[in-house]
Amino acid sequence: MTRKSRPYSLPSILPFLLVLIPFPLLLYLPMAHSTSTQLPLPAPALENQNLFKNYVVRFREYRMADDHSAYLAENLQSFQGWRWIERKNLASSFPTDFAVLEIGDGLRGELIQEIERLGRVKDVFVDSSYSRSLFFDGGGKSGFLDEKKRDGKIFTSMSFDEGEVRGRGPVVNDSLRLERKLMAERSQVTSLFGAERLWALGFTGVKVKMAVFDTGIRANHPHFRNIKERTNWTNEDTLNDNLGHGTFVAGVVAGENKECLGFAPDTEIYAFRVFTDAQVSYTSWFLDAFNYAIATNMDVLNLSIGGPDFLDLPFVEKVWELTANNIIMVSAIGNDGPLYGTLNNPADQSDVIGVGGIDYNDHIASFSSRGMSTWELPHGYGRVKPDVVAYGRDIMGSKITTGCKSLSGTSVASPVVAGAICLLVSVIPEGARKDILNPASMKQALVEGATKLSGPNIYEQGAGKLNLWNSYEILKSYKPRATIFPSVLDYEDCPYMWPFCRQSLYANSMPVIFNATILNGMGVIGFVDSPPTWHPFDDVSNLLSISFTYSDVIWPWTGFLALHMQIKEEGAQFSGVISGRVMVKVRSPPRHGESATRISTCSLYLKLMVSPTPPRSKRVLLGPIS
């Protein structure tokens, strides 16, 4: 049976709702601002400038900004109280798909409705912002502390932890913590992941274009051999990093100082300054910067930023467009742990490689955000995230001008993975990279090569810890294919498969829903032509009734496959294990120079525990804490 609509089901997400209850709600407060020089289009001289707000107007096609401006001016002649905001940056040399308008409070609703009626206009959204402030505490540490939360993107906080090692809890032995700290000081993070093995083979990130979206970087920084371009997308007149966040991130990727080595020192660094010194950014700044990254053919893009606002559609859909243009995006999963359902966007998007943080004991860092993704919770299920985890405590990286320092946070773990990816990209000959490497194939190499940690569950560690050499072995012989992540749902694998491994199936219960991701390394677009099928391994496994919701169209690079699992009534007295495979056939159009459609069959292995149906009065005891 196949259902294309997404059902609403509560039992399968009950454990997540229980842990989400204390999670504080965020208040979204859009903030007006001005990005640059304003064109003299009609606008009243209102006395209170706070009555103006900036809006992103998205168009259905790319045109030069002057064309869009003339179109709006011609069609909004009868309206006052608005004006065009000119955006003077490098993206203005290319066609654009959006405009920024300043709109007064007077007839705002009526004007926005009129704009959205125009044939060339797709929609209108508030230009969102977010702000943070730098703090220093009395213990010699400093970090980025929330000042006032608004909808939009932030860079995930780092803690400057140079003198103290924080264990997983009070039971951690002091001598063990000291031993781990000394090991961290003696070892580079590159050594812990075995980067030297790839360096010895001659792979150092040559001809890889790495975009660092952050706070910028200073020219002629001694730790970098290949800073190709610095661009500024803010309303400040500087290219420099005055906070240290962007420099540190770039250093983890490509630094060459012997005390704080990066993974791929020959990588070409393109520094996109998207945050001001006051640590403020806007959706429109990111949209312009993303468009420029697409126009200049970046290979990899790191975003040590995030926010809970996956409904910021201009940002989310631009990320889809960016990955659809074969840019591998890596993003920090967020520092909002240890509660579940605290993933940050864009790391929670299936087309983005979302990175969580661990310490040197291979424990999930307390700050690292946890899955499941919350996009799908109204429909009864969420996706597995993070994709992988990497060291994110006490990592050495570059200071603003010279020297090294130690930082912690998923802002650190993300460039660890991004740097590793730059190294892996350089493994593929330059002429073949775009044919083999894409956001899906790189994620396949990372999740299939990852080392599963003992202890954390799948919504804490994803596929596990980055394993650079395993991913290299996968990529060097990679053939385009489609796969399912995770590829296994095993109720006997506990605690990794929590909460599923804590709730056996039984007849007459509500369906258990598990949502997997289809990764299509064959092409940016793919199709599931026929419903997925269930292939039991034995007769008793026919007791499982399973139906599916899934993506008919897989774009960009990824889709979803949701399993709705119940035990048939004839299995009411059965106790044991049901196993088998779910099979899905995916096809993609032939690539340039090919004539045959690309086809791949992917599978998801199931091993489910089943118990006899309990009396109704006792069923509540068979929940996730039993």
ABEGO torsion letter per residue (X at the ends): XBBABBBBBAAAAAAAAAAAAABBBBBBBBBBBBABBBBBBBBBBBABAAABBBBBBBBABBBBAAAAAAAAAAAAAABBGBBBBBBBBAAAABBBABBBBBBBAAAAAAAAAAAAABAABABBBBBBBBBBBBBBBAAGBBBBBBABBBBEBBBBBBBBBAABBBBABAABBAAAAAAAAAAAAABBAAAAAGAAAAAAAGBAGBGBBBBBBBAEBBBGBAABABBABBBBABABBBABBAAGAAAAAAAAAABABAABBBABAABBBBBBBABBAAGBBBAAAAAAAAAAAAAAGBABBBBBBEBABAABAAAAAAAAAAAAAGBBBBBBAEAAOABBGABBOAAABAABBBBBBBBAAGBBBAABBBOBBAAAAAAGBBBBOBABBBBABGBBBBBAABEBBBBBEAAAAAAAAAAAAAAAAAABBAAAAAAABBAAAAAAAAAAABBBBBGBBAAAAEAEBBBAAAAAAAAAABBBBBBBOBABBBAABOAAAOAAAABBBBBGBBBBBBBBBBBBAAEABBBBABBBBBBBABAAAAABBBBBBBBABBOBGBBBBBBBBBBBAAAAABBEBBBEBBBBBBBBBBBBGBABBBBBBBBBBBBBBBBBBBBAAAAAAABAAX
